[in-house]
Amino acid sequence: MVEMGRREEMIAKIKELMLQPERIRNIGIAAHIDHGKTTLSDNLLAGAGMISEELAGKQLVLDFDEQEQARGITINAANVSMVHNYEGKDYLINLIDTPGHVDFGGDVTRAMRAIDGVIIVVDAVEGVMPQTETVVRQALREYVKPVLFINKVDRLIRELKLTPQQMMERFSKIIMDVNRLIQRYAPEEYKKKWMVKVEDGSVAFGSAYYNWALSVPFMKRTGVKFNEIIDLTLKGDNRTLRQKAPLHVVVLDMVVRHLPSPIEAQKYRIPHLWEGDISSDIGQAMLNCDPKGKMVMVVTKIIIDKHAGEVATGRVWSGTVKSGQEVYLINTKRKARIQQVGIYMGPERINMEAVPAGNIVAVTGLRDAMAGETVAEEQIEPFEALHYVLEHHHHHH
C-alpha cells in the first residue's frame, strides 16, 4: 500500500529498526465502543504514510454502504506497524489489535499480554464509561502502561459551544477519572508512576475524525495555541487544522516518549506473565529481550490469508524466529516447522529471514495453532494455562 520508491526505503528502515528493541513500541488502543478507536488507528497509519490518505480519508466522503467496506483498514488486522520520527530518531510502532468487546475475555487478555503500552481513548462528550473502566482494568492487570487521548473535542467546540475554560474543566475531570482507575487497578509499584498528566504530554486531546491533536509539549515546541484550533474548527478549515496540529505527530510522539520499549517492559512484565523459573536461561533471555537466547513467542491472533493460509501473529519474547525453524507448540503438545517469517509495514506483511526478540512477527507453518499458543524452541512452561485455551477454543467452535 506504500508507493514504490518510498516502499523500498521503508522496508530498509523497518529491517534496521527491528534489530534495535529500544526503538520499538508494542502498543494497543483501548476504548469504549464508538469512542473512536478505529478512526484513530486508521488516521495514525495514514499520517505516518503507511496507507494512502485516500484510503483513510474515504470515511469522510463515501455514502454509508461504501463506508462500511472502506471503514477500518485496521479492523481485521492482527497488527499494523508504523515508522515515526521523534527528536531525530526513527521508531517502529507496532499497533496490535485489542478486541473492543469485553465479552471476548480471553482475546482481550491475550492482546493485552502482547503489548507493553496502551492509548486509552475517551470521548470528550461522554467521558469515562463503564467499558472504559473494564479495558483499563484489563490493561493494568497485565502491567500495560497507559497514556490518554481525549477524542471528539471538535464536538465540544461546535455542538456544545463550550468556552476554552469549560473545555479545560472537562478535560481535568476526564483525567481525574482515568487517574482514579490507574490508582485502583495498577500494580502497587506503578500506581503513582503511571498517572497521566497534561504537563508532561502523557495526555493529548483532539479529533481523530478531523485528524488534529494537541499536547502541552507539542504546543510548547510549535507555538500552536488551543484558541487557533478552536477558530479553525468553527471556520470548518479542516485542512489548516491538520497541517497545524497533525494527529499522528502528537499521538505518536506521546507513544514514543511515554510508553516503554520491549527492553524496558520485559524486565517487569515477564515475571508477571510467565510462570516458569525466571532464573533459568530462558527466563533470563526473556527478561532481557535477548535475541541470542532460545526462541519463545506467543501467538495473539490467527488470520486466514487467501495466499498464505493460516498466518499466526505474535510477540517474540526471546531469541530469534527463523524460517525453517523447528518449534514446539507447547499447549498443543506437538512439533511444527515455521515456514515464512515476516513483520508488518502498515497492514501488509513483509517477508524476512529472521525476526528477533521484541518484535511482532507473522509466521506460517503452525497448522491449527490457536491464539494463546506458546511457540518455543524447547519445552518450557506455557504462557497460558491449558484449561484456559481449551475453554476458549470450545467457545469459538
FIPA-796368 format. One line per field, with one value per residue (C-alpha): residue number from 1; residue in one letter; x, y, z. Coordinates in steps of 0.05 Angstrom, whole numbers, plus 5000, padded with zeros to 4 digits. Layout:
BEGIN
num = c(NUM/...);
residu = c(a/...);
px = c(X/...);
py = c(Y/...);
pz = c(Z/...);
! end
This chain:
BEGIN
num = c(1/2/3/4/5/6/7/8/9/10/11/12/13/14/15/16/17/18/19/20/21/22/23/24/25/26/27/28/29/30/31/32/33/34/35/36/37/38/39/40/41/42/43/44/45/46/47/48/49/50/51/52/53/54/55/56/57/58/59/60/61/62/63/64/65/66/67/68/69/70/71/72/73/74/75/76/77/78/79/80/81/82/83/84/85/86/87/88/89/90/91/92/93/94/95/96/97/98/99/100/101/102/103/104/105/106/107/108/109/110/111/112/113/114/115/116/117/118/119/120/121/122/123/124/125/126/127/128/129/130/131/132/133/134/135/136/137/138/139/140/141/142/143/144/145/146/147/148/149/150/151/152/153/154/155/156/157/158/159/160/161/162/163/164/165/166/167/168/169/170/171/172/173/174/175/176/177/178/179/180/181/182/183/184/185/186/187/188/189/190/191/192/193/194/195/196/197/198/199/200/201/202/203/204/205/206/207/208/209/210/211/212/213/214/215/216/217/218/219/220/221/222/223/224/225/226/227/228/229/230/231/232/233/234/235/236/237/238/239/240/241/242/243/244/245/246/247/248/249/250/251/252/253/254/255/256/257/258/259/260/261/262/263/264/265/266/267/268/269/270/271/272/273/274/275/276/277/278/279/280/281/282/283/284/285/286/287/288/289/290/291/292/293/294/295/296/297/298/299/300/301/302/303/304/305/306/307/308/309/310/311/312/313/314/315/316/317/318/319/320/321/322/323/324/325/326/327/328/329/330/331/332/333/334/335/336/337/338/339/340/341/342/343/344/345/346/347/348/349/350/351/352/353/354/355/356/357/358/359/360/361/362/363/364/365/366/367/368/369/370/371/372/373/374/375/376/377/378/379/380/381/382/383/384/385/386/387/388/389/390/391/392/393/394/395/396/397);
residu = c(m/v/e/m/g/r/r/e/e/m/i/a/k/i/k/e/l/m/l/q/p/e/r/i/r/n/i/g/i/a/a/h/i/d/h/g/k/t/t/l/s/d/n/l/l/a/g/a/g/m/i/s/e/e/l/a/g/k/q/l/v/l/d/f/d/e/q/e/q/a/r/g/i/t/i/n/a/a/n/v/s/m/v/h/n/y/e/g/k/d/y/l/i/n/l/i/d/t/p/g/h/v/d/f/g/g/d/v/t/r/a/m/r/a/i/d/g/v/i/i/v/v/d/a/v/e/g/v/m/p/q/t/e/t/v/v/r/q/a/l/r/e/y/v/k/p/v/l/f/i/n/k/v/d/r/l/i/r/e/l/k/l/t/p/q/q/m/m/e/r/f/s/k/i/i/m/d/v/n/r/l/i/q/r/y/a/p/e/e/y/k/k/k/w/m/v/k/v/e/d/g/s/v/a/f/g/s/a/y/y/n/w/a/l/s/v/p/f/m/k/r/t/g/v/k/f/n/e/i/i/d/l/t/l/k/g/d/n/r/t/l/r/q/k/a/p/l/h/v/v/v/l/d/m/v/v/r/h/l/p/s/p/i/e/a/q/k/y/r/i/p/h/l/w/e/g/d/i/s/s/d/i/g/q/a/m/l/n/c/d/p/k/g/k/m/v/m/v/v/t/k/i/i/i/d/k/h/a/g/e/v/a/t/g/r/v/w/s/g/t/v/k/s/g/q/e/v/y/l/i/n/t/k/r/k/a/r/i/q/q/v/g/i/y/m/g/p/e/r/i/n/m/e/a/v/p/a/g/n/i/v/a/v/t/g/l/r/d/a/m/a/g/e/t/v/a/e/e/q/i/e/p/f/e/a/l/h/y/v/l/e/h/h/h/h/h/h);
px = c(5000/5061/5084/5143/5204/5183/5167/5238/5264/5211/5228/5302/5283/5240/5295/5342/5293/5272/5343/5341/5289/5300/5269/5207/5140/5088/5022/4947/4888/4833/4767/4694/4657/4646/4695/4738/4788/4783/4785/4846/4882/4868/4888/4952/4971/4954/4991/5053/5050/5034/4970/4948/4910/4853/4842/4839/4801/4747/4706/4692/4666/4631/4559/4541/4547/4614/4636/4623/4671/4726/4719/4772/4832/4855/4791/4811/4886/4923/4975/4995/5064/5086/5153/5154/5210/5216/5270/5311/5307/5262/5218/5179/5110/5070/4996/4965/4891/4857/4785/4737/4684/4697/4658/4716/4752/4807/4822/4827/4874/4916/4923/4940/4995/5029/5032/5072/5033/4963/4929/4865/4814/4759/4703/4706/4629/4614/4674/4697/4645/4638/4670/4729/4738/4737/4791/4834/4829/4849/4909/4934/4925/4974/5025/5010/5027/4973/4972/4908/4877/4814/4777/4720/4740/4710/4641/4655/4673/4619/4559/4566/4598/4640/4690/4763/4756/4697/4734/4795/4749/4720/4790/4810/4751/4766/4840/4819/4773/4827/4878/4829/4825/4901/4906/4854/4880/4954/5005/5026/5094/5063/5002/5038/5087/5035/4987/4974/4989/4976/5042/5088/5048/5022/4954/4935/4868/4839/4795/4813/4760/4786/4857/4884/4912/4947/4991/5030/5099/5074/5044/5109/5151/5109/5075/5007/4953/4887/4850/4875/4848/4781/4777/4796/4745/4689/4710/4710/4780/4800/4859/4896/4877/4910/4972/4979/4967/4974/4942/4996/5053/5023/4997/5059/5105/5066/5074/5149/5162/5117/5106/5162/5206/5208/5277/5247/5180/5201/5241/5179/5127/5157/5155/5081/5063/5104/5101/5167/5233/5258/5329/5333/5370/5304/5275/5335/5333/5261/5274/5329/5294/5356/5358/5412/5371/5325/5265/5198/5138/5065/5010/4958/4917/4909/4886/4868/4902/4879/4950/4990/4937/4940/4982/4999/5016/5051/5101/5173/5197/5266/5312/5300/5245/5274/5243/5253/5260/5233/5190/5145/5073/5074/4998/4980/5039/5068/5123/5117/5163/5160/5155/5152/5170/5150/5138/5088/5093/5027/4977/5019/5068/5140/5179/5244/5293/5294/5259/5290/5261/5219/5183/5113/5122/5077/5092/5063/5070/5039/4980/4920/4955/4908/4912/4946/4994/5065/5114/5185/5250/5249/5198/5181/5125/5069/5047/4976/4945/4915/4846/4841/4858/4810/4752/4767/4774/4708/4676/4691/4670);
py = c(5000/5046/5074/5042/5086/5100/5027/5002/5057/5039/4965/4981/5026/4972/4920/4966/4984/4912/4898/4954/4937/5003/5035/4990/5005/4950/4983/4977/5025/5014/5049/5044/5024/5085/5129/5130/5073/5053/5124/5138/5075/5088/5161/5147/5098/5148/5204/5161/5147/5073/5075/5126/5186/5169/5103/5132/5194/5153/5151/5225/5224/5158/5141/5092/5025/5042/5070/5004/4970/5022/5036/5008/4985/4964/4929/4859/4869/4829/4883/4946/4978/5049/5085/5151/5201/5231/5281/5259/5184/5133/5086/5024/5027/4962/4972/4906/4895/4894/4870/4923/4876/4855/4791/4761/4760/4713/4751/4817/4789/4757/4821/4859/4809/4823/4898/4940/5005/5027/5091/5099/5136/5174/5212/5285/5289/5223/5218/5154/5099/5031/4997/5046/5022/4949/4957/5000/4948/4892/4932/4949/4878/4856/4910/4951/5026/5076/5144/5182/5211/5253/5248/5285/5353/5383/5367/5407/5466/5461/5428/5444/5512/5508/5562/5543/5547/5498/5451/5451/5435/5377/5351/5356/5314/5260/5259/5254/5196/5159/5170/5144/5079/5076/5083/5030/4977/4989/4944/4973/4999/5035/5069/5135/5129/5113/5170/5212/5286/5343/5376/5320/5303/5235/5265/5291/5316/5327/5297/5232/5244/5312/5290/5340/5335/5377/5363/5410/5390/5399/5468/5489/5464/5494/5553/5529/5553/5519/5583/5578/5507/5529/5584/5537/5486/5538/5562/5490/5497/5425/5428/5481/5445/5380/5418/5459/5403/5335/5279/5227/5272/5289/5219/5181/5229/5213/5138/5141/5186/5154/5081/5031/4993/4917/4922/4963/4928/4855/4864/4875/4841/4772/4752/4771/4737/4673/4620/4587/4596/4667/4648/4595/4612/4620/4663/4708/4712/4735/4783/4815/4810/4773/4757/4704/4665/4607/4628/4640/4673/4677/4677/4732/4722/4673/4702/4662/4692/4670/4662/4641/4601/4607/4665/4669/4737/4741/4773/4748/4748/4719/4690/4698/4669/4640/4609/4534/4531/4471/4491/4463/4484/4479/4479/4433/4388/4377/4400/4445/4477/4552/4568/4641/4695/4767/4833/4887/4950/4986/4929/4887/4832/4837/4772/4768/4712/4722/4766/4778/4787/4849/4847/4828/4773/4738/4665/4610/4535/4530/4490/4491/4533/4575/4645/4640/4586/4588/4572/4555/4524/4478/4451/4507/4528/4557/4629/4608/4551/4496/4496/4569/4554/4495/4531/4587/4541/4508/4576/4591/4528);
pz = c(5000/5007/4940/4905/4916/4987/4996/4987/5033/5085/5083/5093/5153/5184/5176/5213/5269/5282/5306/5358/5411/5446/5384/5385/5418/5421/5436/5433/5434/5485/5484/5499/5436/5389/5425/5362/5364/5290/5264/5308/5284/5210/5214/5252/5196/5142/5176/5184/5109/5117/5077/5026/5052/5003/5037/5106/5084/5050/5112/5103/5032/5018/5027/5082/5045/5015/5081/5114/5066/5068/5142/5186/5147/5216/5237/5217/5220/5273/5274/5236/5240/5232/5230/5267/5275/5344/5360/5300/5312/5278/5318/5298/5329/5326/5339/5359/5353/5421/5413/5435/5462/5532/5524/5486/5552/5530/5467/5503/5556/5503/5464/5528/5542/5475/5485/5534/5529/5512/5487/5526/5483/5517/5482/5508/5507/5542/5588/5622/5614/5647/5587/5591/5662/5640/5586/5631/5686/5637/5613/5682/5707/5653/5671/5609/5616/5595/5561/5548/5485/5495/5429/5395/5422/5358/5387/5450/5405/5353/5384/5458/5444/5508/5526/5529/5605/5605/5559/5605/5664/5625/5607/5680/5701/5650/5671/5743/5728/5688/5743/5794/5753/5748/5823/5833/5784/5771/5804/5871/5848/5787/5818/5824/5766/5714/5728/5665/5664/5616/5634/5611/5549/5572/5557/5487/5462/5394/5340/5307/5254/5234/5242/5292/5363/5415/5475/5520/5493/5422/5438/5471/5413/5357/5389/5365/5413/5431/5412/5340/5337/5363/5310/5253/5277/5279/5209/5185/5158/5167/5121/5161/5225/5201/5179/5243/5292/5258/5297/5283/5304/5371/5388/5363/5399/5463/5449/5438/5497/5549/5530/5544/5495/5500/5533/5589/5595/5593/5657/5698/5655/5644/5718/5718/5652/5655/5709/5694/5730/5719/5739/5683/5619/5582/5638/5635/5559/5562/5619/5577/5509/5485/5410/5423/5474/5459/5418/5452/5420/5440/5387/5394/5332/5273/5207/5146/5085/5016/4991/5053/5091/5166/5189/5263/5291/5358/5404/5405/5478/5468/5415/5341/5298/5234/5172/5171/5246/5284/5343/5397/5404/5479/5493/5435/5453/5384/5338/5278/5227/5215/5141/5125/5175/5166/5201/5185/5145/5152/5146/5098/5115/5091/5090/5129/5141/5217/5268/5337/5407/5420/5353/5330/5280/5229/5214/5171/5183/5252/5227/5274/5326/5367/5395/5463/5439/5465/5409/5432/5411/5471/5521/5570/5616/5573/5579/5587/5625/5582/5613/5592/5520/5516/5546/5498/5438/5453/5459/5386/5351);
! end
